[in-house]
Amino acid sequence: MNIIKRILQDKISERIEPNKAVLLFGARRVGKTVLIRELIKEFKGQSMLLNGEDYDTIALLNERSISNYRHLLEGIDLLAIDEAQNIPEIGSKLKLIVDEVEGIKVIASGSSSFDLLNKAGEPLVGRSTQFHLTPFSQKEISQIENALETRQHLESRLIYGSYPEVVMLESFERKTDYLRDIVGAYLLKDILAIDGLKNSSKMKELLRLIAFQMGSEVSYDELGKQLGMSKNTVEKYLDLLSKVFVVYRLGAYSRNLRKEVVKAGKWYFYDNGIRNAIIGNFTPLSVRQDVGALWENYLISERMKQSYNRNRAKEFYFWRTYDNQEIDLIEESPEGLSAFEFKWGDKKPNVPTSFATAYPEASFKVINKENYQEFVLYPPFNRICNPDTVRKPKKILFFHLQEVKSLSTRSWEFVDKLLTSCRLGINIL
């Protein structure tokens, strides 16, 4: 069986330090347990893996005392706790362990940022590092498939998504059953377990409405009228859905220009397969009416995954004016401002005039089936390297063969990404 190494694995390994905790968030079934086991496998020292859903684990950690934890962890270098949010007062317990057990290293995972951050976040301020594990990114999947195979699997990614088990299953029927199981047995369970929610039918209905409006601007007032609940309750429920990593919100980008929409929001799913399971639609693209929405959701989610995997600060928005000039995705980062328009077909629209005038420093690119692989595999270097905005390269890169051979792995990876993103030529002398 092919093993896909998670991009975050090395980054997390670097942050496993004495008397510090690593908090790993992510939806159920995205691979947190597998990742933790891989981290333990490569860890040089004695480790202990506990499951927060196990009553024995809860009992072991129940007595919150220094003597109990020192006795429990005697001779242990790394403590790993999976699904830690299920352990009562987990934040205070982890703080005591990190503070009082000399040299201990801690990893704690959770499928709900609401629970784990509320229970562990505040007590561990200054003592923890947070990571978000998503379903497989295409960059990760490319370990087991080439560019041609990626292109051949595109329809499957749009319909069934990129959950680890889904990627590995070959039968479409089994993919469908697996996704339905996740939605029915795990996703809703996690949602209803937080904040004392009892009304599962309303939450299911809200999820379906969001799924059908995916990529469109959402009115909380209108959703409230359809569901028979207040605008505030709708906002609360959507916030909870984001905290269990089902959906995320894109706000409108604006520097307060008169014509720009500023208060609207769009909602997307972290995974196309989960969205399609919620509406019960796994039909082929050729007979669907929502291909454009699936394409948009897939591409934006891949960029989100890139950001999480690189653990870099990046903000995501859409852009629209009141006279309906719009752009699907705006990325703002320390490197600059990038705008992207997504087209399933062959259309290649120009940058909206209002945007080009207001943000002349921003890059603009249309992403379609012909160039999407570069988009999902490599982050562009925005203003510096975007071929649409840089008309001619300021420098030509020349490498002597001996210099190439002497490059460290990390350096060569950087050069490779730079060349790929910028489409620059390289001369090997």
C-alpha positions as a Markdown table, in Angstrom:
| # | Residue | x | y | z |
|---|---|---|---|---|
| 1 | Met | 0.0 | 0.0 | 0.0 |
| 2 | Asn | 1.3 | 3.5 | -0.9 |
| 3 | Ile | 2.1 | 5.7 | 2.0 |
| 4 | Ile | 1.6 | 9.4 | 1.6 |
| 5 | Lys | 3.7 | 11.5 | 3.9 |
| 6 | Arg | 2.0 | 14.5 | 5.3 |
| 7 | Ile | 3.7 | 17.8 | 4.7 |
| 8 | Leu | 3.2 | 18.9 | 8.3 |
| 9 | Gln | 5.1 | 15.9 | 9.6 |
| 10 | Asp | 8.5 | 17.5 | 9.4 |
| 11 | Lys | 7.2 | 20.9 | 10.6 |
| 12 | Ile | 5.6 | 19.3 | 13.7 |
| 13 | Ser | 8.8 | 17.3 | 14.4 |
| 14 | Glu | 10.7 | 20.5 | 14.5 |
| 15 | Arg | 8.3 | 21.9 | 17.1 |
| 16 | Ile | 8.4 | 18.9 | 19.5 |
| 17 | Glu | 10.4 | 20.5 | 22.3 |
| 18 | Pro | 10.9 | 19.8 | 26.0 |
| 19 | Asn | 8.2 | 21.3 | 28.2 |
| 20 | Lys | 6.2 | 22.4 | 25.2 |
| 21 | Ala | 2.9 | 21.2 | 23.6 |
| 22 | Val | 2.0 | 20.8 | 20.0 |
| 23 | Leu | -1.8 | 21.1 | 19.3 |
| 24 | Leu | -3.0 | 19.4 | 16.1 |
| 25 | Phe | -6.5 | 20.2 | 14.9 |
| 26 | Gly | -8.5 | 18.7 | 12.1 |
| 27 | Ala | -11.8 | 17.0 | 11.2 |
| 28 | Arg | -12.3 | 13.4 | 11.9 |
| 29 | Arg | -10.8 | 11.0 | 9.5 |
| 30 | Val | -8.3 | 13.4 | 7.9 |
| 31 | Gly | -5.4 | 11.4 | 9.3 |
| 32 | Lys | -4.5 | 12.9 | 12.7 |
| 33 | Thr | -4.0 | 9.5 | 14.4 |
| 34 | Val | -1.9 | 8.2 | 11.5 |
| 35 | Leu | 0.3 | 11.3 | 11.6 |
| 36 | Ile | 0.8 | 11.0 | 15.4 |
| 37 | Arg | 1.8 | 7.4 | 15.0 |
| 38 | Glu | 4.3 | 8.4 | 12.3 |
| 39 | Leu | 5.7 | 11.1 | 14.5 |
| 40 | Ile | 6.1 | 8.6 | 17.3 |
| 41 | Lys | 7.8 | 6.1 | 15.0 |
| 42 | Glu | 10.5 | 8.6 | 14.0 |
| 43 | Phe | 10.9 | 10.0 | 17.6 |
| 44 | Lys | 14.1 | 9.0 | 19.3 |
| 45 | Gly | 13.1 | 8.3 | 22.8 |
| 46 | Gln | 10.4 | 6.7 | 24.9 |
| 47 | Ser | 6.8 | 7.6 | 24.0 |
| 48 | Met | 3.3 | 7.1 | 25.3 |
| 49 | Leu | 0.2 | 7.3 | 23.1 |
| 50 | Leu | -3.2 | 7.8 | 24.8 |
| 51 | Asn | -6.7 | 8.0 | 23.3 |
| 52 | Gly | -8.9 | 10.7 | 24.8 |
| 53 | Glu | -12.0 | 8.7 | 23.9 |
| 54 | Asp | -10.9 | 5.8 | 26.1 |
| 55 | Tyr | -12.2 | 5.6 | 29.6 |
| 56 | Asp | -8.9 | 4.2 | 30.9 |
| 57 | Thr | -7.1 | 7.3 | 29.6 |
| 58 | Ile | -9.6 | 9.6 | 31.2 |
| 59 | Ala | -9.1 | 7.7 | 34.5 |
| 60 | Leu | -5.3 | 7.9 | 34.2 |
| 61 | Leu | -5.3 | 11.6 | 33.9 |
| 62 | Asn | -8.3 | 12.3 | 36.2 |
| 63 | Glu | -6.2 | 13.0 | 39.3 |
| 64 | Arg | -4.8 | 16.4 | 38.5 |
| 65 | Ser | -1.7 | 16.3 | 40.7 |
| 66 | Ile | 2.0 | 16.7 | 40.1 |
| 67 | Ser | 2.8 | 13.4 | 41.8 |
| 68 | Asn | 0.4 | 11.5 | 39.7 |
| 69 | Tyr | 1.7 | 12.9 | 36.4 |
| 70 | Arg | 5.3 | 12.5 | 37.4 |
| 71 | His | 4.6 | 8.8 | 38.3 |
| 72 | Leu | 2.6 | 8.2 | 35.1 |
| 73 | Leu | 5.3 | 9.7 | 32.9 |
| 74 | Glu | 8.4 | 8.4 | 34.6 |
| 75 | Gly | 10.8 | 7.4 | 31.8 |
| 76 | Ile | 8.6 | 8.9 | 29.1 |
| 77 | Asp | 10.0 | 11.5 | 26.8 |
| 78 | Leu | 7.0 | 12.1 | 24.6 |
| 79 | Leu | 3.3 | 12.1 | 25.6 |
| 80 | Ala | 0.8 | 12.0 | 22.7 |
| 81 | Ile | -2.9 | 12.3 | 23.3 |
| 82 | Asp | -5.3 | 11.7 | 20.4 |
| 83 | Glu | -8.8 | 13.2 | 20.5 |
| 84 | Ala | -7.8 | 15.2 | 23.6 |
| 85 | Gln | -10.8 | 17.4 | 23.7 |
| 86 | Asn | -12.8 | 14.5 | 25.2 |
| 87 | Ile | -10.7 | 14.6 | 28.5 |
| 88 | Pro | -12.3 | 16.9 | 31.2 |
| 89 | Glu | -10.2 | 19.9 | 32.0 |
| 90 | Ile | -7.6 | 18.9 | 29.4 |
| 91 | Gly | -6.1 | 22.4 | 29.2 |
| 92 | Ser | -5.2 | 22.6 | 32.9 |
| 93 | Lys | -3.9 | 19.0 | 32.9 |
| 94 | Leu | -1.6 | 19.6 | 30.0 |
| 95 | Lys | -0.4 | 22.8 | 31.5 |
| 96 | Leu | 0.5 | 21.0 | 34.8 |
| 97 | Ile | 2.2 | 18.2 | 32.8 |
| 98 | Val | 4.2 | 20.6 | 30.6 |
| 99 | Asp | 5.2 | 22.8 | 33.6 |
| 100 | Glu | 6.0 | 20.1 | 36.2 |
| 101 | Val | 7.3 | 17.0 | 34.4 |
| 102 | Glu | 10.9 | 17.8 | 33.5 |
| 103 | Gly | 11.8 | 17.5 | 29.9 |
| 104 | Ile | 8.4 | 16.1 | 28.8 |
| 105 | Lys | 7.3 | 16.7 | 25.2 |
| 106 | Val | 3.6 | 16.7 | 24.4 |
| 107 | Ile | 1.4 | 16.3 | 21.3 |
| 108 | Ala | -2.4 | 16.6 | 21.6 |
| 109 | Ser | -4.9 | 16.3 | 18.7 |
| 110 | Gly | -8.5 | 17.2 | 18.5 |
| 111 | Ser | -11.4 | 17.2 | 15.9 |
| 112 | Ser | -12.9 | 20.3 | 17.3 |
| 113 | Ser | -11.0 | 23.6 | 17.7 |
| 114 | Phe | -13.9 | 24.9 | 19.8 |
| 115 | Asp | -13.4 | 22.2 | 22.4 |
| 116 | Leu | -9.6 | 21.8 | 22.4 |
| 117 | Leu | -8.8 | 25.5 | 22.2 |
| 118 | Asn | -11.3 | 26.5 | 24.8 |
| 119 | Lys | -10.1 | 23.7 | 27.1 |
| 120 | Ala | -6.4 | 23.9 | 26.3 |
| 121 | Gly | -5.7 | 27.1 | 24.5 |
| 122 | Glu | -5.7 | 29.7 | 27.3 |
| 123 | Pro | -3.8 | 27.6 | 29.9 |
| 124 | Leu | -1.2 | 26.8 | 27.3 |
| 125 | Val | -0.5 | 30.3 | 26.1 |
| 126 | Gly | 3.2 | 30.6 | 25.4 |
| 127 | Arg | 3.6 | 26.8 | 25.9 |
| 128 | Ser | 2.1 | 25.5 | 22.6 |
| 129 | Thr | 2.2 | 25.6 | 18.8 |
| 130 | Gln | -0.9 | 24.9 | 16.8 |
| 131 | Phe | -1.2 | 23.1 | 13.4 |
| 132 | His | -4.3 | 22.4 | 11.3 |
| 133 | Leu | -4.4 | 19.1 | 9.4 |
| 134 | Thr | -6.7 | 19.0 | 6.4 |
| 135 | Pro | -7.7 | 16.3 | 4.0 |
| 136 | Phe | -4.9 | 15.4 | 1.5 |
| 137 | Ser | -3.7 | 18.3 | -0.6 |
| 138 | Gln | -2.9 | 17.6 | -4.2 |
| 139 | Lys | 0.7 | 18.3 | -3.3 |
| 140 | Glu | 0.6 | 15.4 | -1.0 |
| 141 | Ile | -1.2 | 13.1 | -3.4 |
| 142 | Ser | 1.4 | 13.9 | -6.1 |
| 143 | Gln | 3.7 | 11.6 | -4.1 |
| 144 | Ile | 1.8 | 8.6 | -5.6 |
| 145 | Glu | 0.6 | 9.9 | -9.0 |
| 146 | Asn | 2.1 | 11.8 | -11.9 |
| 147 | Ala | 0.7 | 14.8 | -13.7 |
| 148 | Leu | -1.2 | 12.7 | -16.2 |
| 149 | Glu | -2.8 | 10.6 | -13.4 |
| 150 | Thr | -3.7 | 13.8 | -11.6 |
| 151 | Arg | -5.5 | 15.1 | -14.6 |
| 152 | Gln | -7.3 | 11.8 | -15.0 |
| 153 | His | -8.4 | 11.9 | -11.4 |
| 154 | Leu | -9.7 | 15.5 | -11.5 |
| 155 | Glu | -13.3 | 14.5 | -11.8 |
| 156 | Ser | -13.0 | 12.2 | -8.9 |
| 157 | Arg | -11.5 | 14.9 | -6.7 |
| 158 | Leu | -14.3 | 17.3 | -7.6 |
| 159 | Ile | -17.0 | 14.7 | -6.7 |
| 160 | Tyr | -15.5 | 12.6 | -4.0 |
| 161 | Gly | -12.9 | 14.9 | -2.5 |
| 162 | Ser | -9.5 | 14.1 | -0.9 |
| 163 | Tyr | -10.1 | 12.4 | 2.4 |
| 164 | Pro | -7.2 | 10.0 | 2.9 |
| 165 | Glu | -9.4 | 6.8 | 2.8 |
| 166 | Val | -11.3 | 8.2 | -0.2 |
| 167 | Val | -8.1 | 8.8 | -2.2 |
| 168 | Met | -7.0 | 5.2 | -1.5 |
| 169 | Leu | -10.3 | 3.5 | -2.3 |
| 170 | Glu | -10.7 | 2.5 | -6.0 |
| 171 | Ser | -14.4 | 1.8 | -6.1 |
| 172 | Phe | -16.7 | 4.8 | -6.6 |
| 173 | Glu | -19.4 | 2.9 | -4.7 |
| 174 | Arg | -17.1 | 2.4 | -1.7 |
| 175 | Lys | -16.0 | 6.1 | -1.8 |
| 176 | Thr | -19.7 | 7.1 | -1.7 |
| 177 | Asp | -20.5 | 4.8 | 1.3 |
| 178 | Tyr | -17.4 | 6.0 | 3.2 |
| 179 | Leu | -18.4 | 9.7 | 2.7 |
| 180 | Arg | -22.0 | 9.0 | 3.8 |
| 181 | Asp | -20.6 | 7.3 | 6.9 |
| 182 | Ile | -18.4 | 10.2 | 7.8 |
| 183 | Val | -21.3 | 12.7 | 7.5 |
| 184 | Gly | -23.7 | 10.5 | 9.3 |
| 185 | Ala | -21.6 | 8.9 | 12.0 |
| 186 | Tyr | -18.9 | 11.4 | 12.7 |
| 187 | Leu | -19.4 | 14.9 | 11.4 |
| 188 | Leu | -22.8 | 15.5 | 12.9 |
| 189 | Lys | -21.8 | 13.7 | 16.1 |
| 190 | Asp | -18.9 | 16.2 | 16.6 |
| 191 | Ile | -21.2 | 19.1 | 15.8 |
| 192 | Leu | -23.9 | 18.2 | 18.3 |
| 193 | Ala | -21.3 | 17.3 | 21.0 |
| 194 | Ile | -20.2 | 20.9 | 21.2 |
| 195 | Asp | -21.9 | 23.7 | 23.0 |
| 196 | Gly | -24.7 | 21.5 | 24.1 |
| 197 | Leu | -26.6 | 21.5 | 20.8 |
| 198 | Lys | -29.7 | 19.4 | 20.7 |
| 199 | Asn | -31.4 | 20.3 | 17.4 |
| 200 | Ser | -29.7 | 18.0 | 14.9 |
| 201 | Ser | -32.4 | 18.5 | 12.2 |
| 202 | Lys | -31.9 | 22.2 | 12.1 |
| 203 | Met | -28.1 | 21.8 | 11.8 |
| 204 | Lys | -28.5 | 19.3 | 9.0 |
| 205 | Glu | -30.9 | 21.6 | 7.2 |
| 206 | Leu | -28.5 | 24.5 | 7.5 |
| 207 | Leu | -25.7 | 22.4 | 6.2 |
| 208 | Arg | -27.8 | 21.5 | 3.1 |
| 209 | Leu | -28.7 | 25.1 | 2.5 |
| 210 | Ile | -25.1 | 26.2 | 2.7 |
| 211 | Ala | -24.1 | 23.3 | 0.4 |
| 212 | Phe | -26.6 | 24.5 | -2.3 |
| 213 | Gln | -25.4 | 28.1 | -1.9 |
| 214 | Met | -21.7 | 27.1 | -2.0 |
| 215 | Gly | -19.7 | 30.0 | -3.5 |
| 216 | Ser | -22.6 | 32.4 | -3.4 |
| 217 | Glu | -23.0 | 35.3 | -1.0 |
| 218 | Val | -25.1 | 34.2 | 2.0 |
| 219 | Ser | -27.8 | 36.2 | 3.7 |
| 220 | Tyr | -28.1 | 35.2 | 7.4 |
| 221 | Asp | -31.5 | 36.8 | 7.5 |
| 222 | Glu | -32.7 | 34.7 | 4.5 |
| 223 | Leu | -31.3 | 31.5 | 6.0 |
| 224 | Gly | -33.0 | 32.3 | 9.3 |
| 225 | Lys | -36.4 | 32.7 | 7.6 |
| 226 | Gln | -36.0 | 29.4 | 5.8 |
| 227 | Leu | -35.0 | 27.6 | 9.0 |
| 228 | Gly | -37.4 | 29.3 | 11.4 |
| 229 | Met | -34.6 | 30.7 | 13.6 |
| 230 | Ser | -33.0 | 34.0 | 14.3 |
| 231 | Lys | -30.1 | 35.6 | 12.3 |
| 232 | Asn | -27.9 | 35.3 | 15.5 |
| 233 | Thr | -28.6 | 31.6 | 15.8 |
| 234 | Val | -27.7 | 31.0 | 12.1 |
| 235 | Glu | -24.4 | 32.9 | 12.7 |
| 236 | Lys | -23.7 | 30.9 | 15.8 |
| 237 | Tyr | -24.4 | 27.6 | 14.1 |
| 238 | Leu | -22.1 | 28.5 | 11.1 |
| 239 | Asp | -19.4 | 29.5 | 13.5 |
| 240 | Leu | -19.7 | 26.1 | 15.2 |
| 241 | Leu | -19.5 | 24.4 | 11.8 |
| 242 | Ser | -16.3 | 26.2 | 11.1 |
| 243 | Lys | -14.8 | 25.1 | 14.4 |
| 244 | Val | -15.3 | 21.4 | 13.5 |
| 245 | Phe | -13.7 | 22.0 | 10.1 |
| 246 | Val | -16.7 | 21.4 | 7.9 |
| 247 | Val | -17.0 | 24.8 | 6.3 |
| 248 | Tyr | -15.1 | 28.1 | 6.2 |
| 249 | Arg | -16.0 | 31.7 | 5.4 |
| 250 | Leu | -14.6 | 34.0 | 2.8 |
| 251 | Gly | -15.2 | 37.7 | 3.5 |
| 252 | Ala | -15.2 | 40.5 | 1.0 |
| 253 | Tyr | -12.0 | 42.2 | 0.3 |
| 254 | Ser | -12.0 | 46.0 | 0.4 |
| 255 | Arg | -9.9 | 49.0 | 1.2 |
| 256 | Asn | -13.2 | 50.9 | 1.7 |
| 257 | Leu | -13.6 | 52.0 | -1.9 |
| 258 | Arg | -17.1 | 53.4 | -2.5 |
| 259 | Lys | -18.3 | 50.7 | -4.9 |
| 260 | Glu | -16.9 | 47.7 | -3.1 |
| 261 | Val | -19.0 | 45.2 | -1.2 |
| 262 | Val | -17.7 | 45.0 | 2.3 |
| 263 | Lys | -20.1 | 43.0 | 4.5 |
| 264 | Ala | -21.0 | 40.0 | 2.4 |
| 265 | Gly | -19.6 | 36.5 | 3.0 |
| 266 | Lys | -19.4 | 33.3 | 1.1 |
| 267 | Trp | -19.1 | 29.8 | 2.6 |
| 268 | Tyr | -17.1 | 26.9 | 1.3 |
| 269 | Phe | -16.4 | 23.3 | 2.3 |
| 270 | Tyr | -13.0 | 22.0 | 3.2 |
| 271 | Asp | -13.7 | 19.0 | 1.1 |
| 272 | Asn | -15.9 | 18.5 | -2.0 |
| 273 | Gly | -16.8 | 15.0 | -1.1 |
| 274 | Ile | -18.3 | 16.0 | 2.3 |
| 275 | Arg | -20.3 | 18.7 | 0.5 |
| 276 | Asn | -21.7 | 16.2 | -2.1 |
| 277 | Ala | -22.4 | 13.7 | 0.7 |
| 278 | Ile | -24.5 | 16.3 | 2.5 |
| 279 | Ile | -26.7 | 16.9 | -0.6 |
| 280 | Gly | -26.6 | 13.3 | -1.6 |
| 281 | Asn | -25.2 | 13.9 | -5.1 |
| 282 | Phe | -22.4 | 11.9 | -6.5 |
| 283 | Thr | -23.4 | 12.0 | -10.2 |
| 284 | Pro | -20.8 | 12.5 | -12.9 |
| 285 | Leu | -19.8 | 16.1 | -13.9 |
| 286 | Ser | -21.4 | 15.6 | -17.4 |
| 287 | Val | -24.9 | 15.7 | -15.9 |
| 288 | Arg | -24.4 | 18.2 | -13.1 |
| 289 | Gln | -25.5 | 21.8 | -12.9 |
| 290 | Asp | -23.0 | 22.8 | -10.2 |
| 291 | Val | -19.7 | 22.0 | -11.9 |
| 292 | Gly | -18.6 | 25.7 | -11.6 |
| 293 | Ala | -19.2 | 25.7 | -7.9 |
| 294 | Leu | -17.4 | 22.4 | -7.4 |
| 295 | Trp | -14.4 | 23.7 | -9.4 |
| 296 | Glu | -14.3 | 26.9 | -7.3 |
| 297 | Asn | -14.6 | 25.1 | -4.0 |
| 298 | Tyr | -11.9 | 22.6 | -4.9 |
| 299 | Leu | -9.4 | 25.3 | -6.0 |
| 300 | Ile | -9.9 | 27.6 | -3.0 |
| 301 | Ser | -9.7 | 24.7 | -0.6 |
| 302 | Glu | -6.4 | 23.6 | -2.2 |
| 303 | Arg | -5.0 | 27.0 | -1.6 |
| 304 | Met | -6.2 | 26.9 | 2.0 |
| 305 | Lys | -4.5 | 23.6 | 2.4 |
| 306 | Gln | -1.3 | 25.1 | 1.0 |
| 307 | Ser | -1.4 | 27.9 | 3.6 |
| 308 | Tyr | -2.0 | 25.5 | 6.5 |
| 309 | Asn | 0.7 | 23.1 | 5.4 |
| 310 | Arg | 3.2 | 25.9 | 5.0 |
| 311 | Asn | 2.1 | 27.4 | 8.3 |
| 312 | Arg | 2.3 | 30.8 | 6.8 |
| 313 | Ala | 0.2 | 33.9 | 7.3 |
| 314 | Lys | -2.2 | 34.3 | 4.4 |
| 315 | Glu | -5.7 | 35.8 | 4.2 |
| 316 | Phe | -8.3 | 34.8 | 1.7 |
| 317 | Tyr | -11.2 | 36.9 | 0.3 |
| 318 | Phe | -13.5 | 37.3 | -2.7 |
| 319 | Trp | -14.0 | 40.7 | -4.3 |
| 320 | Arg | -17.1 | 42.3 | -5.8 |
| 321 | Thr | -18.5 | 45.7 | -6.5 |
| 322 | Tyr | -22.1 | 46.8 | -6.4 |
| 323 | Asp | -22.1 | 46.9 | -10.2 |
| 324 | Asn | -21.2 | 43.2 | -10.2 |
| 325 | Gln | -17.6 | 43.3 | -11.2 |
| 326 | Glu | -16.1 | 40.4 | -9.2 |
| 327 | Ile | -13.1 | 38.1 | -8.6 |
| 328 | Asp | -13.4 | 34.6 | -7.1 |
| 329 | Leu | -10.3 | 34.7 | -4.9 |
| 330 | Ile | -8.1 | 37.3 | -3.4 |
| 331 | Glu | -4.9 | 36.2 | -1.5 |
| 332 | Glu | -3.2 | 38.7 | 0.8 |
| 333 | Ser | 0.2 | 37.8 | 2.2 |
| 334 | Pro | 3.5 | 39.5 | 3.1 |
| 335 | Glu | 4.6 | 38.9 | -0.5 |
| 336 | Gly | 1.7 | 40.9 | -1.9 |
| 337 | Leu | -1.8 | 40.8 | -3.3 |
| 338 | Ser | -2.9 | 38.1 | -5.8 |
| 339 | Ala | -6.2 | 37.8 | -7.6 |
| 340 | Phe | -7.6 | 34.6 | -9.2 |
| 341 | Glu | -10.6 | 33.9 | -11.4 |
| 342 | Phe | -11.7 | 30.3 | -11.9 |
| 343 | Lys | -13.1 | 29.0 | -15.1 |
| 344 | Trp | -14.1 | 25.4 | -15.8 |
| 345 | Gly | -14.4 | 26.2 | -19.5 |
| 346 | Asp | -12.0 | 28.0 | -21.9 |
| 347 | Lys | -13.1 | 31.6 | -21.2 |
| 348 | Lys | -10.2 | 33.9 | -20.3 |
| 349 | Pro | -11.7 | 37.1 | -18.8 |
| 350 | Asn | -9.6 | 40.2 | -18.3 |
| 351 | Val | -9.0 | 41.7 | -14.9 |
| 352 | Pro | -12.0 | 43.9 | -13.9 |
| 353 | Thr | -11.3 | 47.5 | -14.6 |
| 354 | Ser | -12.2 | 48.8 | -11.1 |
| 355 | Phe | -9.9 | 46.2 | -9.5 |
| 356 | Ala | -6.9 | 47.0 | -11.8 |
| 357 | Thr | -7.4 | 50.7 | -11.1 |
| 358 | Ala | -7.7 | 50.3 | -7.3 |
| 359 | Tyr | -5.0 | 47.7 | -6.9 |
| 360 | Pro | -2.3 | 48.2 | -9.6 |
| 361 | Glu | 0.2 | 46.3 | -7.6 |
| 362 | Ala | -1.8 | 43.1 | -7.5 |
| 363 | Ser | -1.3 | 40.2 | -9.8 |
| 364 | Phe | -4.2 | 38.6 | -11.7 |
| 365 | Lys | -4.5 | 35.1 | -13.2 |
| 366 | Val | -7.3 | 33.0 | -14.7 |
| 367 | Ile | -7.1 | 29.4 | -13.5 |
| 368 | Asn | -8.6 | 26.7 | -15.8 |
| 369 | Lys | -8.2 | 23.0 | -16.5 |
| 370 | Glu | -5.0 | 23.6 | -18.5 |
| 371 | Asn | -3.0 | 25.4 | -15.8 |
| 372 | Tyr | -4.6 | 24.4 | -12.5 |
| 373 | Gln | -1.9 | 21.9 | -11.5 |
| 374 | Glu | 0.6 | 24.6 | -11.1 |
| 375 | Phe | -1.9 | 26.5 | -9.0 |
| 376 | Val | -2.6 | 23.7 | -6.6 |
| 377 | Leu | 0.9 | 22.4 | -6.4 |
| 378 | Tyr | 3.0 | 25.6 | -6.0 |
| 379 | Pro | 2.2 | 28.9 | -4.4 |
| 380 | Pro | 3.0 | 31.8 | -6.8 |
| 381 | Phe | 5.5 | 34.4 | -5.7 |
| 382 | Asn | 3.0 | 37.1 | -6.3 |
| 383 | Arg | 4.2 | 40.5 | -7.4 |
| 384 | Ile | 7.8 | 39.4 | -7.7 |
| 385 | Cys | 7.4 | 36.4 | -10.0 |
| 386 | Asn | 3.9 | 36.4 | -11.4 |
| 387 | Pro | 4.4 | 36.2 | -15.2 |
| 388 | Asp | 1.3 | 38.2 | -15.9 |
| 389 | Thr | 2.6 | 41.2 | -14.1 |
| 390 | Val | 6.3 | 40.9 | -14.6 |
| 391 | Arg | 6.8 | 41.5 | -18.3 |
| 392 | Lys | 10.4 | 40.6 | -18.4 |
| 393 | Pro | 12.7 | 39.0 | -15.8 |
| 394 | Lys | 15.1 | 41.3 | -14.1 |
| 395 | Lys | 17.6 | 38.4 | -13.7 |
| 396 | Ile | 18.4 | 35.2 | -15.5 |
| 397 | Leu | 19.5 | 32.4 | -13.2 |
| 398 | Phe | 22.7 | 30.5 | -14.2 |
| 399 | Phe | 24.0 | 27.6 | -12.2 |
| 400 | His | 27.2 | 25.7 | -12.6 |
| 401 | Leu | 26.6 | 21.9 | -12.4 |
| 402 | Gln | 28.9 | 21.7 | -9.3 |
| 403 | Glu | 26.9 | 24.4 | -7.6 |
| 404 | Val | 23.7 | 22.5 | -8.3 |
| 405 | Lys | 25.2 | 19.3 | -6.8 |
| 406 | Ser | 26.3 | 21.2 | -3.7 |
| 407 | Leu | 22.9 | 22.7 | -3.0 |
| 408 | Ser | 21.3 | 21.4 | 0.2 |
| 409 | Thr | 17.9 | 19.7 | -0.1 |
| 410 | Arg | 16.1 | 22.7 | 1.4 |
| 411 | Ser | 17.9 | 25.1 | -0.9 |
| 412 | Trp | 17.2 | 23.0 | -4.0 |
| 413 | Glu | 13.5 | 22.7 | -3.0 |
| 414 | Phe | 13.3 | 26.5 | -2.9 |
| 415 | Val | 15.0 | 26.9 | -6.3 |
| 416 | Asp | 12.7 | 24.3 | -7.8 |
| 417 | Lys | 9.5 | 26.0 | -6.5 |
| 418 | Leu | 10.9 | 29.4 | -7.6 |
| 419 | Leu | 11.6 | 28.2 | -11.1 |
| 420 | Thr | 8.3 | 26.4 | -11.4 |
| 421 | Ser | 6.2 | 29.3 | -10.1 |
| 422 | Cys | 7.9 | 32.0 | -12.1 |
| 423 | Arg | 8.4 | 29.9 | -15.3 |
| 424 | Leu | 12.0 | 31.1 | -15.5 |
| 425 | Gly | 14.6 | 29.2 | -17.5 |
| 426 | Ile | 17.6 | 27.6 | -15.9 |
| 427 | Asn | 20.9 | 27.1 | -17.7 |
| 428 | Ile | 23.1 | 24.4 | -16.4 |
| 429 | Leu | 26.7 | 25.1 | -17.5 |
